[in-house]
Amino acid sequence: MANAKRSKKNKEPGLTGFILKPMYLTLKQTIKASINRPQTVLYPWEKLVLPDAFRGRPGLFFDKCIGCGICMRICPNRCIDLVEVEDLKKAEGEPAKMVKRPRVNVGRCMMCGYCAEYCPTDAMIVTPDYELATFTREEAIYDPYKLQFPGKPGNEVHIIEVLPSEVGKEGVLPRRRIENKDIPVLDDKLCIGCSRCAKDCPVGAVEMKEVGVNKKGRPIKRPVFDAEKCVSCDTCLETCPKDALTMKEAL
């Protein structure tokens, strides 16, 4: 009703709410800060000790990376992409091999650590590096060489799992990667046997096998997937020109 009286919560704050209460809170905090130890440190001369589970900017073990692109696809901020760079391992007198490695825009990164969690080879890690201020946005883009970090045990982030049937049982401890993996499934009618999935697979989990011959007598090849080697990176799905592959999710 328009003529209903206002409750205490709906009343407009007067002199007490606008002036006296803020002054009281300010004075209270001033006295507490004067008596007790300050909550701040003299940064950058003093720095707080980081907790063991601290997640700073992503880091990379260049040699462990297989260029599968899982980190790029799982990143919620889409701040990771794959770029071609020269491999650090090369034979003397031979040109360097070009490989795909992740590049991270740390200006957009929210340090969630998903890239390290889902990396199948533990090539991506979280680092204690948090001093990332730059003068330009270009400097905040870490290429695969700049992304490298001399990691130590504890920088990896692992997904620890327990099966639903094991919950509540004694003696059952969480383990890594115990669930069935997502596996590519082929639609034979759409496949043209181009072998691109086998060529682009970063772990060699796809093998082309003959399943017959066509009307012209040429062999018909179809991809066969090795579930043990597969890392569910979706590379074969991305490269298939006819969308003949779909990922069967593990339930």
C-alpha positions in Angstrom: 0.0 0.0 0.0 1.2 3.5 -0.8 0.4 4.8 2.7 2.1 1.8 4.5 4.8 2.7 6.9 8.3 2.0 5.8 10.2 -0.7 7.7 13.5 -0.1 9.4 15.3 -1.7 6.4 13.6 0.4 3.9 14.1 3.7 5.7 16.6 6.1 4.1 19.8 6.4 6.1 20.1 9.7 7.8 22.9 11.4 9.6 23.9 8.2 11.4 24.1 6.1 8.2 25.9 8.6 6.0 28.4 10.2 8.5 28.6 8.7 12.0 28.6 5.0 11.1 31.4 5.3 8.4 33.4 7.5 10.7 33.0 4.9 13.5 34.2 2.0 11.3 37.1 4.0 10.0 38.2 4.9 13.5 37.8 1.3 14.6 40.0 0.0 11.8 42.6 2.7 12.5 42.9 1.7 16.2 43.2 -2.0 15.3 45.9 -1.3 12.7 47.9 0.9 15.2 47.9 -1.7 17.9 48.2 -5.0 15.9 50.8 -6.1 13.4 50.2 -4.7 9.9 48.6 -7.0 7.4 50.8 -5.8 4.5 54.4 -6.4 3.5 57.0 -4.1 2.0 56.6 -5.5 -1.5 58.8 -5.9 -3.6 61.5 -6.0 -0.9 59.4 -8.4 1.2 57.3 -11.2 -0.3 54.8 -13.6 1.2 55.6 -17.3 1.2 53.5 -19.0 -1.4 51.4 -22.1 -0.5 52.3 -25.4 -2.0 49.1 -25.5 -4.1 49.7 -22.0 -5.6 48.9 -21.7 -9.3 50.8 -19.0 -11.2 51.3 -18.7 -14.9 51.5 -21.9 -17.0 54.9 -23.4 -17.8 56.0 -25.9 -20.4 58.4 -28.8 -20.6 59.2 -28.4 -24.3 60.5 -32.0 -24.8 57.5 -33.6 -23.2 55.0 -31.8 -25.3 53.5 -33.8 -28.2 51.5 -30.9 -29.7 48.1 -32.6 -29.2 46.3 -29.4 -28.5 44.3 -30.5 -25.5 45.4 -27.5 -23.5 44.2 -25.2 -26.2 40.7 -26.9 -26.3 40.2 -27.1 -22.6 41.3 -23.5 -21.8 38.1 -21.7 -20.6 39.6 -18.3 -21.6 40.8 -19.4 -25.0 44.2 -17.9 -24.3 46.2 -20.8 -25.7 46.9 -21.6 -29.3 49.4 -23.9 -31.1 52.2 -22.4 -33.1 54.9 -24.0 -35.3 58.4 -23.5 -33.9 61.8 -25.2 -34.4 62.3 -28.3 -32.3 65.0 -27.9 -29.7 66.3 -31.4 -30.6 68.1 -31.5 -33.9 70.9 -33.5 -35.4 74.1 -31.6 -36.1 74.3 -30.3 -39.7 70.6 -30.9 -40.3 67.8 -28.3 -40.4 65.6 -28.1 -37.3 62.3 -29.9 -37.5 59.1 -27.8 -37.2 56.8 -28.9 -34.3 53.6 -27.5 -32.8 53.8 -26.2 -29.3 51.4 -24.1 -27.1 51.6 -20.3 -26.9 49.9 -18.6 -23.9 48.5 -15.1 -23.6 49.1 -14.6 -19.9 47.2 -11.3 -20.0 44.0 -13.3 -20.5 45.0 -16.3 -18.4 43.1 -16.8 -15.1 45.7 -19.3 -13.8 43.1 -22.1 -13.4 45.6 -24.8 -14.2 43.2 -26.8 -16.5 46.0 -27.0 -19.1 48.2 -28.8 -16.6 45.4 -31.0 -15.4 44.4 -32.4 -18.7 47.9 -32.6 -20.3 48.4 -36.3 -21.1 52.2 -36.1 -20.8 52.5 -33.6 -17.9 54.2 -31.2 -20.3 52.1 -28.3 -19.1 52.7 -27.3 -15.5 51.7 -24.5 -13.1 54.6 -22.3 -11.9 55.0 -20.0 -8.9 55.7 -17.1 -11.2 53.1 -14.3 -10.6 55.0 -11.1 -11.4 53.7 -10.7 -14.9 53.4 -6.9 -15.4 54.4 -5.7 -18.8 54.5 -2.3 -20.6 52.8 -3.7 -23.8 50.2 -6.4 -24.5 52.6 -8.2 -26.9 55.0 -8.8 -24.0 52.3 -10.7 -22.2 52.2 -13.3 -25.0 54.5 -16.2 -24.0 55.7 -18.2 -27.0 56.8 -21.9 -26.4 60.4 -20.8 -25.7 59.5 -18.1 -23.2 56.9 -20.4 -21.7 59.5 -22.9 -20.5 60.1 -23.2 -16.8 62.6 -25.3 -14.8 59.8 -27.1 -13.0 60.2 -29.3 -9.9 58.0 -32.0 -8.3 54.7 -30.4 -7.3 54.4 -28.1 -10.3 52.3 -30.8 -12.1 48.6 -30.9 -11.6 46.9 -34.3 -11.7 43.3 -35.3 -11.9 42.7 -37.7 -9.0 39.7 -39.9 -9.5 37.6 -42.6 -7.7 35.1 -44.8 -9.3 31.5 -44.3 -8.1 31.3 -48.0 -7.1 34.4 -47.5 -4.9 33.1 -44.5 -2.9 32.9 -45.4 0.8 34.9 -48.6 0.5 37.9 -49.1 2.9 41.4 -49.2 1.4 40.4 -47.6 -1.9 42.6 -44.6 -2.7 42.1 -42.0 -5.4 44.1 -42.7 -8.5 45.1 -41.0 -11.8 43.2 -41.7 -15.1 41.2 -44.7 -14.0 38.1 -43.9 -16.0 37.7 -45.1 -19.6 38.9 -42.6 -22.2 36.9 -40.9 -24.9 37.6 -42.8 -28.1 37.0 -41.7 -31.7 34.2 -43.5 -33.6 34.2 -43.8 -37.4 31.2 -43.4 -39.7 32.2 -45.8 -42.5 29.8 -44.2 -45.0 31.4 -40.8 -44.7 35.1 -41.9 -44.6 37.0 -41.5 -47.8 40.2 -43.1 -46.6 42.4 -40.0 -46.9 44.6 -41.0 -44.0 44.8 -37.5 -42.6 43.8 -38.7 -39.1 46.7 -41.1 -39.1 49.2 -38.5 -40.4 48.2 -35.9 -37.8 47.8 -38.1 -34.8 50.4 -36.8 -32.3 50.9 -40.2 -30.6 50.5 -42.6 -33.5 47.3 -44.1 -32.2 45.7 -44.3 -35.7 46.6 -47.0 -38.3 45.1 -47.3 -41.7 44.1 -50.9 -42.6 42.7 -52.4 -45.8 39.1 -53.6 -45.5 38.5 -54.5 -49.1 38.7 -53.2 -52.7 36.5 -50.8 -54.6 35.0 -51.3 -58.1 38.3 -50.2 -59.7 40.3 -52.7 -57.8 41.9 -50.2 -55.5 42.3 -51.0 -51.8 39.8 -49.4 -49.4 41.5 -48.2 -46.2 39.9 -47.3 -42.9 41.4 -46.0 -39.7 41.8 -48.3 -36.7 42.3 -46.6 -33.3 44.6 -47.9 -30.5 42.8 -47.2 -27.3 46.0 -47.6 -25.2 47.9 -44.9 -27.2 45.0 -42.5 -27.7 45.0 -39.4 -25.5 41.5 -38.2 -26.6 42.9 -35.0 -28.1 40.3 -34.5 -30.9 43.1 -33.9 -33.5 41.7 -36.5 -35.8 38.2 -35.0 -35.5 39.6 -31.5 -36.4 41.5 -32.8 -39.4 38.9 -35.1 -40.9 37.6 -33.4 -44.1 34.3 -35.2 -44.2 33.4 -35.2 -40.4 33.4 -39.0 -40.4 34.8 -39.1 -36.9 32.9 -38.4 -33.7 34.1 -38.8 -30.1 32.4 -41.4 -28.0 32.3 -40.1 -24.5 33.2 -42.4 -21.6 30.3 -42.5 -19.2 
